[in-house]
Each structure stands twice: as C-alpha cells, then as structure tokens.
Amino acid sequence: MENTNENITAAATDEMIVGLIAKKLGLRERQVAGTVNLLKGGATIPFISRYRKETTGGLNEVQIAEINDSCEKLEELVHRREYILNTIEEQGKLTPELRQRIAGCWDADLLEDLYLPYKPKRKTRAEAARKKGLQSLADSLLKRPYDNPERTARQFINDEVPDVEAALSGARDIIAEHVNEDEQARQSVRRSYQLTAVVRSKVVKGKEEEGAKFRDYFDWQEPLRRCSSHRMLAMLRGEAEGFLKVSILPADDDDCRSRVERRFVHPGSAAAEQVGMTVADAYKRLLRPSIETEFAALGKQKADEEAIRVFAENLRQLLLAAPLGEKRIMGIDPGYRTGCKVVCLDSHGMLLHNETIYPHPPRGEYARSSIKVRTLCEQYKIEAIAIGNGTAGRETEELVRDLHLKDVAVFLVSEDGASVYSASKTAREEFPDYDVTVRGAVSIGRRLADPLAELVKIDPKAIGVGQYQHDVDQGALKKTLDRTVELCVNTVGVNLNTAGTHLLTYVAGLGPVLAKNIVDYRTQHGAFANRRQLLDVPRLGQKAFEQCAGFLRIAGGDNPLDNTAVHPERYKLVSAMAADAGCTVQQFIGSAEARGKVDLQRYCSADVGLPTLNDIMAELDKPGRDPRGTAKEFAFADSVHSIEDLEEGMVLPGVVTNITNFGCFVDLGIKVKGLVHVSQIADRYVKDPAQVVKLRQQVNVRVLEIDEERGRVALSMKGVEQGAAC
C-alpha cells in the first residue's frame, strides 16, 4: 500500500512539473509530457526534434532544450523539498501545516524562506543569547510590548548576564534573527527589490588611474531590471579586479526598512525603542544583505544567461558557416621572423606537403617565396588558398593575389584557436611527426574546407566569438556550448566513413567511447557499407543506433537512403512508397515526378503522421545536400592595412566576426576590429543585432570615428548600400 501511495505521489509530482513547464513556456501539456517521457527514456534533443514530431507536436530543438532544462530545475526543487522536510522532521518540528506548505511549494525563494528558521546554523549571536536563557525576554519584547523592558530584563540577570543592558542586548540579537527569518518581512523586502532595485557602481578610492578601462562605471547607477548583460558583467569584472564597488539596493531604502519596522514595532509602546532599534539593525546587518545577495545572484544569473545565449548563437553561426567543400587546399600560417608555414592538403584534408617561406622582413625573400607558392599550386593542383588572418596575414594575401593564379580562390581565414588546436592532444595524435606550426597551418586550411569538422576540435571559448566568456558560470557555459555543437553537427550530418573521432563524438547518442569504437572498427574492417553495420561496433546497442543512425551518412553504400537524413526505422515506408509509384527506391529518390504521385495521407499511421512524412519527402528532394551552402571568396580594401590608413567617411568592405547585445564587430583587414553599435546597424530601430547581421557575413561599413590611442574604430551601416564589396 505504501508503494502505491508513493507511486501516486510521484505521478502527481510529474503531472505538476509538466503543467508548470507548459505554463512557463506557453506550450500544450501534451507536448511537454511527450517530450519529457522521451527525454527520460534516453532520447537526445536532436533525435527528438527531428524524428519524433508527432509526439512533441513539432517542437524544435530550442523548445525541447528549454523543456529539458526546466524539468531538471524543477526536479532539483523536488529533491530540495524532500531534504528540507527530512531535516525539519528530524528536529521534531515538522507540523502538518508546515509539511503541507513545504510539500506544495514550487517557488525556490519561498521554500528557502520556510526552511530558514529551521536551517542548522553556525554559532550566531542569537544562539549565544538563547544559551544564556534570553529567549523569553525576546518573546516578551515582541508579544508584550507595553511591559517595561528594563523591569522585565532584571529578571534575567545572572552570572552570564551581568546587567540589564546585557540582557536587552542579547534579546535584541534573538529578535534580529527572528526578523531576518520572518517570511513576510523577507517577502516585503524582496518585493521592493523586484520593483525598484538599483545597481550602483563606484570606483575604489585611489584606483582611478589603474582601473581606467572601467571608467564608464566609476559613478554609475541604473535600475537592475534594465541593466544589460554586458554592463552587469563589466561591473562585476571591475569589482573582481578590485577597481569598483558594486551594490544593489532598493530605490528608497528608508521606505523599505520602514515597512519592515511596521510589522514588528508598536508605536508608543514601552518596547518600541528597543524593537525599533533591533529591526533597524536586523535590516542593515542581516535582512537587506541577504536579499541583496539573492538579487545579485539573480542579476548575475540573468547576465550569464544572456551572455551565454549570445555566445551560443555566435558559435552556431560560426560552425554552420559555408564550407568550401572537398577541394585541394593550400593552408598558410603567416609570420614575419619565423616565416610563413605552407601546407598542401588533398581534397579530404590529408597533409601532402609542408615547408616554410620567408617573404616578409627581416629576410624579405619575396620573389623566391612567390615562385615557391606558384610551383606548389601547380604540383599539387591546388584549387584554393587559405591564409590565416593574424600577423602578416594581409601582406601574405597580397603576395598570393599578385600571382594571379588561374582558377585558385584566395581566402583570409580566421585563425582564432588554431594555436590551441596545434598544441592539443588531438593535434598530436593526428600529426605526431610534425610541430605546432605545421598543425596550425593544416587547421587553417581545413577550416576553409569544412569549418564544422575542424572547429569541433577546439574549445569553443578559444574561437573568439564570446562576450565576457570567462566571467560567466563555466558549468552553464560548457553545457550550452556542448549542446550547440551537438545540434550543429546533427543539423549538417556526418560522413560515417571519413569523420574523425572528435566530430563523431557530437553525433546524437554516441559520445567519446562509441566515437572511438567506430573509428577503430572502420580502421580494422574498412569503410561501412550500410548503417546496419553500426550494430557490429563494440558497445553500440539498439538505443545508441536509434539515436545516431539518422545523422550518419554513407555515400555510395548498399542503400541510397543511407546517404540521407531518412531514419532506418522508415526505410520500409519509403520502399512501400516507391513500390506503389512503380519504381525502385533509387528511382524514387531521383524522380520528383514519381514522388509527386504519392498521396501522403495513405501512409499516415498511429506513430507516423504528416510531419514525419513531409520531412521524408523534403529530404528525398535534396538527398545528401549540405544545408550550409558554399564559401564565397572575399577581399578587403587594398588601400587599408592598419588603423593609420583609415579616414573618417571611408566606405569599406568587412566581415562580421562577433555579435554582441550592443552591436557587432567587423574585420576590416587590420589588427583592430571595428564596432558597429546597435544604433548604427540599420536605418530602423534594432533591438537585437543578431536579427540583422550574421557571423561571417560580408558587409560594407562607413568609418565614423577613429581612436588610435585606445585602438578603437566606430563604424556604421546606416545609409550604406550592402551587396558587392566596395
């Protein structure tokens, strides 16, 4: 019977969680319940969003991730409730009313308020006073405020309490703790913070010069609810580095304190002065700092969430940047004194040749280097050249373009993170016989061919598209970025016979162990001929196969559907469609006319609806097509190589390299990245820059202001025609 009751309680809790999530996210409970069941059954977010649309009602991966995160938080709250109930019960203080309030509480702040009076504490002033027997005096001051406090206090004088003032002081400590733990008092102060909290930032005296980079916040204040993510994180960084003092207080602190006083002080009573003094102390010393800490944490959490969202969106766009594809590429990692490391790669990214040229000072072997590049291009039939955009990048680009190589496209490629990759364990395993300079040049070449496949090898924080990435919650950041990489990899799909361990790791349902097992199996047995062979890979069972199979591609295999996003569980369905159309599966895939004859309604069943059928037909219309498009060649202005070459009013071509809440940064081909403030992105009001510009987008900008001393360039896109590079 007890187990039955527990099951009923658990079911009611699960139902409540589903209802709360549905209300919060504006979804139907059926959608949430179906999604939660799939997640608890071990299904991954990419799999659910792609292959279980009937169950979720067509939710996308973002919505499913929100359901997953909300469910985790609510389940944590349930566990916290259980812990609190057990703790209070062990103290023998759990009344039926308190149990009911705690068991039915879904507000984390209120739950902690309910627990606070029973929470085990370290030694406090109030606890010391209780041990001296002063609890009754404190109760008297609160419950019988018209009794004379001094006369009452004399009754408590003993060896540990030498006089009246000592007795009253101890009683005040007990009352102060009571005020701080009072649920209504805390809610009152919390409401003031919710409605009127102001974040203030002041410079630490004597740190004005040393902390000059934070001078915008030397004397700053604004409502907390309006404080943007980047300003909050900037102030907190300034405080962490010892240059700023940041506080969060109600707009009218006196009014907030007065409302607490009115709850405990009886005006005109004998104890009014003692209790009023105590409430003021409790408010300043305990209650306000406690709520301030709570709202500081909430403000930081909100800022973190926004910064992480921006970072994740930038990362998504970067990973889904258009690849050049399977081309023979020359990668060049430019440099002055150490020369330019040159590598030649085949169409699969394998290293064919490497050497170093020295076209720039101090050696200045320009002619010899030019001949060498031309010779290598001819020898290895190079189709494109990828040049790192760091030190000496523009000069190396000029050398290559001056060669006017026929049918060879030239690209400046971001080398952010290339040095991190070249020194990594992954790079050492790929190229054990080569040094970091060769590995870096290979990475530059490969990220032109396929940005996704190469960038997944690098810690996202090293790619250079974050906003205060080292200041935010690192656990939350990693979770979000890993999820972003996973979604990007599964959106594109992975070639099962060419993908490396790192890329396979992010395929739904796999992970590091199974990814390595797949590569080892491929090395031992040769290329996979069909998806079903995955079940022969050690430790790869039916569940993992279900999750990963649809995202793995096999070109030229036994079954043409293996090179599509159609899941193996629907192969029989496609075969039936093809048979009904009077053709083979291969012919069905290649014939829009044959597919046009199919009435999808005929194939609907209990577990397959029109969303899945429409997805199948859309995939068969473009089997194996990369959704990212193809990389386009781009050139910076020939006349601009450094900030000194800029002039106000110039209109220049550039590439968007980072997007933040306050604007976007644009690479003009110089060391300094220019900022297009959000107010300068378009001729209309723009709330979110990401709605107008995309990472790696080629744009035209006008130079507004140049600050050589601080290394800053202000740009504008307003009134500037976008299209071909100027």
Secondary structure, 3 states (H helix, E strand, C coil): CHHHHHHHHHHHHHHHHHHHHHHHHCCCHHHHHHHHHHHHCCCCHHHHHHHCHHHHCCCCHHHHHHHHHHHHHHHHHHHHHHHHHHHHHHCCCCCHHHHHHHHCCCCHHHHHHHHHHHCCCCCCHHHHHHHCCCHHHHHHHHHCCCCCHHHHHHCCCCCCCCCHHHHHHHHHHHHHHHHHHCHHHHHHHHHHHHHHCEEEEEECCCCCCCCHHHHHHCEEEEEHHHCCHHHHHHHHHHHHCCCEEEEEECCCHHHHHHHHHHHHCCCCCCCHHHHHHHHHHHHHHHHHHHHHHHHHHHHHHHHHHHHHHHHHHHHHHHHCCCCCCCCCEEEEECCCCCCEEEEEECCCCCEEEEEEECCCCCCCCHHHHHHHHHHHHHHCCCCEEEEECCCCHHHHHHHHHHCCCCCCEEEEECCCCHHHHHCCHHHHHHCCCCCHHHHHHHHHHHHHHCHHHHHCCCCHHHCCCCCCCCCCCHHHHHHHHHHHHHHHHHHHCEECCCCCHHHHHCCCCCCHHHHHHHHHHHHHHCCCCCHHHHHHCCCCCHHHHHHHHHHEECCCCCCHHHHCCCCHHHHHHHHHHHHHCCCCHHHHHHCHHHHHCCCHHHHCCCCCCHHHHHHHHHHHHCCCCCCCCCCCCCCCCCCCCCHHHCCCCCEEEEEEEEEECCEEEEECCCCCEEEEEHHHCCCCCCCCHHHCCCCCCEEEEEEEEEECCCCEEEEECCCCCCCCCC
